[in-house]
Amino acid sequence: MQAAYETIEECQTALPLPGVDSSGEELFRMGMLYSTGQGGAPLDYVSAHMLFNLAAMRGSEAAKERRRELSMEMDRDSVHEAQRAAREWLQRA
């Protein structure tokens, strides 16, 4: 199960995007919610991968490992979509 968003705006309505000052740990925790569908979050691998990307960029080693594991469960287009969403988020931050 993977959600797909055509634009970052669609992603934003489904997922409260983190603030620019979010720590790697905060981003990682949010990614875990979406990768497991817990805490009221939908199961959404694309958003989870995006969050793990952002967390890894902020120094989370756990996010790097989880991102790698999650990538193995996703198709190539979904991984590219998550990477694009992370880049778009960074441009807006």
C-alpha positions as CSV (number, residue, x, y, z in Angstrom):
1,M,0.0,0.0,0.0
2,Q,1.5,3.2,-1.1
3,A,-0.2,6.6,-1.6
4,A,0.8,8.6,-4.6
5,Y,0.5,12.3,-4.9
6,E,0.7,14.3,-8.1
7,T,1.9,17.5,-6.3
8,I,3.3,18.4,-3.0
9,E,0.1,20.3,-2.4
10,E,-1.8,17.0,-2.4
11,C,0.7,15.6,0.0
12,Q,0.3,18.6,2.3
13,T,-3.5,18.0,2.6
14,A,-2.9,14.4,3.6
15,L,0.1,14.9,5.8
16,P,1.0,17.8,8.1
17,L,4.4,18.6,6.7
18,P,7.1,19.3,9.3
19,G,8.4,22.7,10.0
20,V,11.7,23.9,8.7
21,D,13.1,23.7,12.3
22,S,12.1,20.0,12.8
23,S,15.0,17.9,14.1
24,G,16.1,14.7,12.4
25,E,14.5,12.8,15.3
26,E,11.2,14.5,14.9
27,L,11.2,13.8,11.2
28,F,12.1,10.2,11.8
29,R,9.3,9.7,14.3
30,M,6.8,11.1,11.8
31,G,8.2,8.9,9.1
32,M,7.7,5.9,11.4
33,L,4.0,6.8,11.9
34,Y,3.4,6.8,8.1
35,S,5.5,3.7,7.4
36,T,3.5,1.7,9.9
37,G,0.1,3.3,9.7
38,Q,0.1,4.0,13.4
39,G,-0.8,7.0,15.5
40,G,-3.8,7.9,13.3
41,A,-1.6,8.2,10.3
42,P,-2.5,6.4,7.1
43,L,-0.1,3.7,5.8
44,D,1.8,5.8,3.2
45,Y,5.2,4.7,2.0
46,V,5.8,7.6,-0.2
47,S,5.4,10.2,2.6
48,A,7.3,8.0,5.0
49,H,10.3,7.7,2.6
50,M,10.1,11.5,2.1
51,L,10.3,12.0,5.8
52,F,13.1,9.5,6.2
53,N,15.0,11.4,3.5
54,L,14.6,14.6,5.4
55,A,15.5,13.1,8.7
56,A,18.6,11.5,7.2
57,M,19.7,14.9,5.9
58,R,19.4,16.2,9.4
59,G,21.6,13.4,10.8
60,S,19.3,10.6,11.7
61,E,21.2,7.3,11.2
62,A,18.0,5.4,12.1
63,A,16.2,7.2,9.2
64,K,18.9,6.2,6.8
65,E,18.5,2.5,7.7
66,R,14.7,2.6,7.6
67,R,14.7,4.5,4.3
68,R,16.9,1.8,2.8
69,E,14.6,-0.9,4.1
70,L,11.5,0.9,2.9
71,S,13.0,1.4,-0.5
72,M,13.1,-2.4,-1.0
73,E,9.4,-2.6,-0.4
74,M,8.5,0.2,-2.9
75,D,8.5,0.3,-6.7
76,R,11.0,2.6,-8.4
77,D,8.4,5.2,-9.4
78,S,7.2,5.6,-5.8
79,V,10.8,6.0,-4.5
80,H,11.3,8.7,-7.2
81,E,8.1,10.4,-6.1
82,A,9.2,10.4,-2.5
83,Q,12.6,11.9,-3.5
84,R,10.9,14.6,-5.6
85,A,8.6,15.5,-2.7
86,A,11.6,15.8,-0.3
87,R,13.3,18.1,-2.8
88,E,10.1,20.2,-3.2
89,W,9.8,20.5,0.6
90,L,13.4,21.6,0.9
91,Q,12.9,24.3,-1.8
92,R,9.9,25.6,0.2
93,A,11.7,25.5,3.6
